[in-house]
Amino acid sequence: MTIAPVTPRTAPPPAPGALGDKASDRMPDVIRIILVSFLLVYAGGTAYSCSCDGIPTIQEEFEQSDIVFAGRIADIVSVLQWDFTVPQFDDTATFYYNKWAVYVESVWKGTVADTLYVYSGLGGGDCGVRFTPGSRYIIYGWMCHESMEQICEDKPEHEYPFYLTGICNRTKSIDAAASDLKQLPAPIWKRCDQKE
């Protein structure tokens, strides 16, 4: 199967409320963009690049994310393969992603745990974040769970729930996140031994 390369296009951001008033109304669109990008990168052996349709504001990202936290990247736990069914082409596409262990330092929203696991593409065209082990990041992620049949029916081998992130949201190095850290509300949890 050959899929023609997609020409990146830019569009103005949607008007406030155009995608719905609730964060849950917007979440499937964000997930769909990331997963379609993953599929296009690895379908047919053609190289593709990730094209984001604008980065959400800090408030929008906070509202639509299931988890917002800062932490130090421990390491890649595994590189996994996901054979994802593409109904439009009556075919299966394969993409790869990393499962990262993150030592949690602060949590603004979502699960509080000593270590969280985040899944992201390999980077370099699949919208995945190329985390650097030992570096600190602020991570905005969404949870994939069994009720999201469209996305999760061909689940990779892992336990539900799991968190996904990519470069089309505000996930970034702590060093580049000054405006996020300034505008986010106070953390709901902060590690006692965390150094600023």
PAFILO-251287 format. One record per residue (C-alpha): y negated, z negated, x; residue number from 1. Coordinates in Angstrom, 3 decimals. Example, Ala and Ser with C-alpha at 12.3 -4.5 7.8 and 13.67 -1.06 7.14 Angstrom:
# PAFILO-251287
       py       pz       px   i
    4.500   -7.800   12.300   1
    1.060   -7.140   13.670   2
# end
This chain:
# PAFILO-251287
       py       pz       px   i
    0.000    0.000    0.000   1
   -3.420    0.902    1.311   2
   -6.602   -0.627   -0.021   3
   -9.867    1.021    0.894   4
  -12.339   -1.174    2.756   5
  -14.835   -2.865    0.511   6
  -18.490   -2.211    1.192   7
  -20.293   -5.563    1.246   8
  -23.007   -5.791   -1.357   9
  -25.681   -8.297   -1.897  10
  -26.832   -9.433   -5.270  11
  -29.516  -11.857   -6.297  12
  -28.214  -15.326   -7.096  13
  -27.436  -15.880  -10.774  14
  -30.101  -17.433  -12.950  15
  -29.738  -21.197  -13.476  16
  -27.127  -21.809  -16.141  17
  -25.845  -18.211  -16.023  18
  -22.451  -19.353  -14.839  19
  -22.309  -22.283  -17.223  20
  -23.806  -25.707  -17.229  21
  -20.809  -27.556  -15.875  22
  -19.480  -27.466  -12.325  23
  -16.007  -26.712  -13.736  24
  -17.376  -23.467  -15.241  25
  -18.406  -22.285  -11.752  26
  -15.405  -23.460   -9.772  27
  -13.002  -20.658  -10.708  28
  -15.591  -18.088   -9.558  29
  -15.911  -19.739   -6.139  30
  -12.147  -19.972   -5.727  31
  -11.694  -16.394   -6.905  32
  -14.217  -15.091   -4.331  33
  -12.499  -16.933   -1.478  34
   -8.981  -15.904   -2.481  35
   -9.895  -12.273   -3.104  36
  -11.483  -12.242    0.358  37
   -8.261  -13.669    1.828  38
   -6.226  -11.015    0.043  39
   -8.442   -8.152    1.151  40
   -8.310   -9.241    4.776  41
   -4.529   -9.123    4.979  42
   -3.624   -6.408    2.459  43
   -2.428   -3.095    3.845  44
   -3.071   -3.880    7.501  45
   -6.741   -2.885    7.274  46
   -9.323   -5.174    8.850  47
  -11.931   -6.568    6.472  48
  -14.785   -8.952    6.801  49
  -15.789  -11.852    4.628  50
  -18.836  -11.293    2.464  51
  -20.328  -14.290    0.709  52
  -22.506  -13.817   -2.331  53
  -25.086  -16.358   -1.164  54
  -24.637  -19.980   -0.144  55
  -25.166  -22.559   -2.916  56
  -27.945  -25.130   -2.673  57
  -26.968  -28.628   -1.563  58
  -27.167  -29.883   -5.159  59
  -25.105  -26.970   -6.521  60
  -22.469  -27.398   -3.821  61
  -22.276  -31.148   -4.375  62
  -21.839  -30.690   -8.130  63
  -19.188  -27.968   -7.898  64
  -17.161  -29.566   -5.093  65
  -14.277  -31.927   -5.807  66
  -14.761  -33.632   -2.458  67
  -17.664  -33.991   -0.030  68
  -17.022  -35.892    3.186  69
  -17.766  -35.987    6.893  70
  -15.168  -36.393    9.562  71
  -13.827  -35.523   12.968  72
  -11.296  -32.705   13.152  73
   -8.094  -34.140   14.578  74
   -5.994  -30.989   14.921  75
   -4.213  -28.165   13.165  76
   -1.190  -29.675   11.480  77
    0.374  -26.309   10.752  78
   -0.300  -22.624   10.292  79
    1.180  -21.590    6.981  80
    1.945  -18.295    5.332  81
    1.231  -17.723    1.660  82
    2.748  -14.723   -0.102  83
    0.363  -14.299   -2.995  84
    1.194  -12.097   -5.993  85
   -1.432   -9.444   -6.710  86
   -0.810   -8.403  -10.343  87
   -3.359   -5.558  -10.227  88
   -1.286   -3.793   -7.551  89
    2.137   -5.066   -8.656  90
    2.600   -6.220   -5.087  91
    2.519   -9.273   -2.871  92
   -0.079   -9.872   -0.171  93
    0.373  -12.270    2.696  94
   -2.319  -14.388    4.217  95
   -2.289  -17.238    6.667  96
   -4.215  -20.453    6.688  97
   -4.505  -23.603    8.747  98
   -3.793  -27.095    7.517  99
   -6.269  -29.359    9.339 100
   -6.059  -33.126    9.696 101
   -9.528  -34.672    9.435 102
  -10.292  -38.275   10.439 103
  -12.668  -39.351    7.659 104
  -15.977  -41.037    8.556 105
  -18.037  -40.888    5.329 106
  -17.342  -39.855    1.741 107
  -20.020  -38.784   -0.740 108
  -17.685  -37.597   -3.478 109
  -13.936  -37.606   -4.098 110
  -10.963  -39.232   -2.416 111
  -11.395  -42.026    0.109 112
   -8.681  -41.981    2.760 113
   -8.318  -42.599    6.477 114
   -7.202  -38.991    7.024 115
   -7.531  -36.022    4.694 116
   -5.905  -32.617    4.964 117
   -7.965  -29.496    4.409 118
   -6.683  -25.936    4.124 119
   -8.766  -22.984    5.268 120
   -8.183  -19.416    6.398 121
   -7.911  -18.572   10.072 122
  -11.521  -17.376   10.305 123
  -12.656  -14.021   11.559 124
  -12.845  -12.128    8.281 125
  -10.845  -14.178    5.790 126
  -13.662  -16.598    4.849 127
  -11.859  -19.424    6.624 128
  -13.626  -22.057    8.708 129
  -12.784  -22.066   12.414 130
  -12.859  -25.794   12.954 131
  -12.998  -27.112   16.526 132
  -10.679  -30.071   17.170 133
  -12.685  -33.133   18.232 134
  -15.873  -31.914   16.529 135
  -17.509  -33.499   13.483 136
  -18.097  -31.591   10.240 137
  -19.399  -32.120    6.764 138
  -16.804  -30.607    4.457 139
  -17.319  -29.472    0.890 140
  -13.984  -28.723   -0.705 141
  -12.297  -28.118   -3.980 142
   -8.948  -29.326   -5.136 143
   -6.171  -26.960   -6.045 144
   -3.907  -28.499   -8.641 145
   -1.137  -27.352  -10.915 146
   -3.442  -26.746  -13.879 147
   -5.088  -23.897  -11.942 148
   -2.195  -21.517  -12.638 149
   -4.044  -18.347  -11.621 150
   -4.657  -19.597   -8.116 151
   -1.807  -22.018   -7.501 152
    1.206  -20.432   -9.184 153
    2.382  -18.957   -5.880 154
    1.649  -22.201   -4.087 155
    2.266  -22.605   -0.384 156
    4.623  -25.371    0.621 157
    2.639  -28.565    0.248 158
    2.049  -31.360   -2.183 159
   -0.523  -31.195   -4.971 160
   -3.382  -31.877   -4.933 161
   -4.727  -30.210   -1.816 162
   -8.242  -29.328   -0.692 163
   -9.543  -25.890    0.243 164
  -12.751  -24.949    2.012 165
  -14.332  -21.822    3.443 166
  -17.472  -20.395    4.983 167
  -18.898  -19.337    1.602 168
  -19.797  -22.920    0.823 169
  -21.827  -25.424    2.850 170
  -19.033  -26.706    5.141 171
  -20.490  -26.854    8.638 172
  -20.766  -28.796   11.867 173
  -22.579  -32.136   11.526 174
  -25.026  -30.843   14.156 175
  -26.085  -28.077   11.724 176
  -26.101  -30.272    8.616 177
  -29.376  -32.226    8.938 178
  -30.768  -30.996    5.601 179
  -27.468  -31.741    3.830 180
  -27.323  -35.271    5.243 181
  -30.931  -35.871    4.235 182
  -30.525  -34.622    0.638 183
  -27.082  -35.973   -0.257 184
  -26.930  -39.282   -2.127 185
  -25.798  -42.410   -0.302 186
  -22.123  -42.231    0.705 187
  -19.672  -43.986   -1.635 188
  -17.707  -45.019    1.454 189
  -18.463  -45.189    5.156 190
  -16.137  -46.173    8.004 191
  -17.186  -49.483    9.556 192
  -16.609  -48.304   13.119 193
  -18.450  -45.009   12.632 194
  -21.070  -44.251   15.256 195
  -24.080  -42.150   14.302 196
# end
